Amino acid sequence: MKTFYKKKKLLFLSLLLILVFLSGCAHNEVVDQCLSGHTYGFFGGLWHGFIAPFDFAGMLFNNEITMYAQNNNGGLYALGFLLGSGGWGFFGGRTVKRVQHSRVNFQSHKFDDAEIVE
C-alpha cells in the first residue's frame, strides 16, 4: 500500500515539474509602452472604482476601454479601486441594516386551514 502512495506522489510531483517547465516557455509580452506616462495611485484607483460599472459597459462594445489602469503603483491603487467600487460594503451599510430590521415572521402565518387542491 505504501508503494501505491509513493508512486502517486512521484507522479504528482513529476507532473507539477513538467507544468512548471512548460509555463516557463510561455510567450512574454512587452509592457514598457503601457507603463510609460502617469502612474495612478490611491485616488486614481478610487476614481476608477467609482466609474467601474460604466467602464464595464463600455468594455462590452469597445476593446480599447479597460477597467483597471495597467500603470498603477500597486497596493494603494488596488485599495482605492476596491473602496471606490464598494468592494467592502462601506457605501451599502445603511441598506444592509434596513434589510435586517425588516424580517418576516413566518410563525405568524397559520397553515392549519389550508385545503388540498388537485
C-alpha positions in Angstrom: 0.0 0.0 0.0 2.9 2.4 0.7 4.3 1.8 -2.7 1.0 2.9 -4.3 1.1 6.2 -2.4 4.8 6.7 -3.3 4.1 6.1 -7.0 1.1 8.5 -6.8 3.2 11.2 -5.1 6.0 10.7 -7.6 3.5 11.0 -10.5 2.1 14.2 -9.0 5.5 15.8 -8.4 6.7 14.9 -11.9 3.5 16.4 -13.5 4.0 19.5 -11.4 7.6 19.8 -12.5 6.6 19.4 -16.2 3.9 22.1 -15.7 6.4 24.5 -14.2 8.9 23.9 -17.1 6.2 24.3 -19.7 4.9 27.5 -18.2 8.4 28.9 -18.4 8.1 28.7 -22.2 5.0 30.9 -22.3 5.1 34.0 -24.6 6.1 37.2 -22.7 4.6 40.5 -23.8 6.4 43.7 -23.7 4.7 46.1 -21.3 7.1 49.0 -21.5 4.7 51.0 -23.7 1.8 50.8 -21.2 4.0 51.6 -18.2 5.2 54.9 -19.5 3.4 58.1 -18.5 1.2 58.9 -15.5 1.3 56.3 -12.6 -2.1 56.0 -10.9 -2.2 55.9 -7.1 -4.9 55.7 -4.4 -7.1 58.5 -5.7 -6.8 57.2 -9.3 -7.9 53.8 -8.0 -10.8 55.4 -6.1 -12.0 57.2 -9.2 -11.6 54.1 -11.4 -13.6 52.1 -8.8 -16.4 54.7 -8.9 -16.7 54.5 -12.6 -16.1 50.8 -12.9 -19.8 49.9 -13.9 -19.6 52.4 -16.7 -16.2 51.1 -17.8 -17.6 47.5 -17.8 -20.5 48.6 -20.1 -18.0 50.3 -22.4 -15.7 47.3 -22.4 -18.5 45.2 -23.9 -18.6 47.4 -27.0 -15.0 48.7 -27.3 -11.8 46.7 -26.9 -9.7 49.8 -26.1 -11.6 50.6 -22.8 -10.2 48.9 -19.6 -11.5 48.9 -16.1 -8.2 48.7 -14.3 -5.2 51.0 -15.0 -2.2 49.0 -16.1 0.2 51.7 -14.9 -0.5 51.8 -11.2 1.6 51.9 -8.0 0.3 48.6 -6.7 -1.4 48.1 -3.4 -2.6 51.7 -2.8 -4.2 51.7 -6.3 -5.9 48.3 -5.6 -7.2 49.6 -2.2 -8.6 52.7 -3.8 -10.2 50.6 -6.6 -11.7 48.3 -4.0 -13.1 51.1 -1.9 -14.4 53.0 -4.9 -16.2 50.0 -6.3 -17.8 49.4 -2.9 -16.0 46.1 -2.5 -16.0 46.2 1.3 -19.6 47.5 1.5 -18.8 50.9 3.0 -21.3 52.6 0.9 -24.1 50.0 1.3 -24.1 49.8 5.1 -27.5 51.5 5.6 -29.2 49.3 3.1 -28.0 46.2 4.9 -29.3 47.5 8.2 -32.7 48.2 6.7 -33.0 44.7 5.3 -32.0 43.1 8.7 -34.7 45.1 10.6 -37.5 44.2 8.2 -37.6 40.4 8.7 -40.7 38.4 8.0 -42.0 36.3 10.9 -43.2 33.0 9.4 -44.6 31.9 12.8 -47.5 34.3 12.5 -48.9 32.6 9.4 -51.3 29.8 10.0 -51.4 27.0 7.5 -53.7 24.7 9.5 -56.8 25.6 7.4 -55.2 25.1 4.1 -57.1 23.0 1.6 -55.6 20.5 -0.8 -56.2 21.3 -4.5 -55.7 18.6 -7.0 
